């Protein structure tokens, strides 16, 4: 992808968080696509697979664990890493996300450098 910014799809229902993620990711030179539901995210990822998905767990239609599993189960998106970002602090939520195929898990509220570092590390692993 010489000359093209790496693309990150953000699946997050909270408008403030979408904007925050966009600002943090664009500050790293990444191209960002924002959607507010799992169904929108799955459609966007299948139409044009991104380099990384940032996934919330609590979404208005399908939960993030189910959406992550759907991405892993589709050949078009099976290699796209998913970074789950959630306000849920329960250990079982992280375990469920990882079992569904998440490559990483961060808890809200985020430390911005940790978020940016996790994103860049996952992108560099591709």
Secondary structure as UniProt FT lines:
FT   TURN            2..3
FT   STRAND          7..11
FT   HELIX           15..26
FT   TURN            27..29
FT   STRAND          31..35
FT   HELIX           38..47
FT   STRAND          52..56
FT   HELIX           64..73
FT   TURN            75..79
FT   STRAND          81..86
FT   HELIX           91..100
FT   STRAND          104..107
FT   HELIX           112..125
//
